Amino acid sequence: MAPRSGAAGKRGDVGAPLRAGGTRVSRRHRPELALVALLALLLPLDAGAEEPPPNILLIMAEDLGPRLGAYGDPIAKTPNIDRLAREGVLYERAFTTAGVCAPSRAAIIMGVHQNTWGAGHMRTYRGGYLAVPPPDMKAFPELLRAAGYYTVNAGKTDYQMSTTLQGAFGGPFTIWDDTSGSNWRGRAEDQPFFAYMTLGITHEGQLWPIMTWPPGLMETLTLPMRLWTRWQWIGETDPRTVPIPPYYPDNPVVREDLARLYNNIEAMDAQVGELLAKLEEDGLADRTLVIFTTDHGDGLPRGKRWPYDSGTRIPLIVRWPGVTDAGSVEAELVSGVDFAPTLLRAAGLPVPDHVQGRVFLGPDKESEPGYVYAARDRMDAHRDRVRSVRDRDFLYVRHLIPDQPYVLPIEYRNQLPMMVELQRLHEAGALTGPPALWFRETRDAEELFDTRDDPHQVRNLAGDPAHADRLATMRRELDRWLEASGDLGLLEEEELRKRFWPGGEQPVTAAPRHEQSPGRVGLSSASAGASIGYRIDGGPWRLYTGPIPVGAGAEITAKAVRYGWAESDEVDIELP
């Protein structure tokens, strides 16, 4: 597994994990780290602390690059997000590890690049398996929950560890206290919360027409959501005013789709405002770390699913009262894998050794990495393999299967009027200049872009002798990363199926065993790395972290799950 990323030129010592106080410990002291982690799980969060840990509200819109007023977009109407930026810090160079939801969200939730643990394909369930991380790897919200946080998720999960709706929803039941709530109000009094709120109104599918004829199954199933989206519109954007990236032709169909996107953005901003207002109503704004971001870049053709900036550059705004400087702007590189370590340290918890991200904010902030990395693998039914590395100024993209078109058939994407129009123009031979580049029948094996002069990445400099040194540097860095990260996406997917689901069957987690002592019940599972949940007398499910104090006559129900495996059967334990 790759070491945690750090500043360029200082990679020799960046793999060491953090103590609870934020200082580095070497890998040879891993037993000490394990003891610190265990104490963090067993002791109350505020034990010995001068201040309680902050609440954390992570607001994640779907399928959206930095099309916000705070980022200088002249069309976007985003007063609530803009206000958040004025009260916090705005990051100019934040990127996800993939240009599509499931791999990107898998990396975010674990703090580990998706291909390090087999979660790179879109979606793994369509490949006949689920990603199964190593036994010691846990989603960071489960670590927060184990330490006393109330964890709530609203909307999509999509971590590559569920079979529900092809993996877009569901997942290990031990991660969340509540997966159906719209806020944090179900927690105990004074209990800190971590709320992960996904806002789907900007999703690619919300740009489809209300109705097509004849309607297909996909259009019919998603019609209610599109109708709801239109109902949320506050105003309508004039298509004549929208800026057109150079990789699109300037025509009415393209403009109308972009105008619809800006309508959805305005409605999404209102939803952000409602969440922030709830914090104010509950008197929690001054004690809550708020993050606004997205799960990847634009949900548009040549954006979504691609490792160009149009697919991986995201807005990132953080307000942490008493920590962030109001109205500040940060130019450092931030990766999706950085969320996990940053939020764990904000909560006062140690960062597990396997986490590849770095702490980008707060008292324990770590040095900026020299590079961030992204990947593209199978998209729906179509095999692909693309890797990229980016520094502050240059983006290097390597196509490992260059003898195929850039545009592969994606049924979901092809519902978008803009995509239909692009294909029509291509087939008519009417695409020229930058819009035609994406429709070539074969790919450039390597691409190098100077993002300062070419922010839309339409001028490939890989063959320019003036940039030969930069190309060589970026090549070496990507080679280093592919080896250091243990990229499982370089294997054929059949090998992953055999590795994670031997014999083509999902492994089943061993049911919990129990040991009783006076007033306590201990639980364990024979499945390495299994998380255990339990409930007492039919109450809510809780995460098992140690022996359970119970009274006589209580009934405990327990079950276990290893990530990527099926849940165990429930076990009932009746106490005399």
Summary of the structure (lengths in Angstrom):
residues: 576
radius of gyration: 23.7
end to end distance: 47.1
largest distance: 80.2
contacts: 1938
relative contact order: 0.16
helix: 31%
strand: 19%
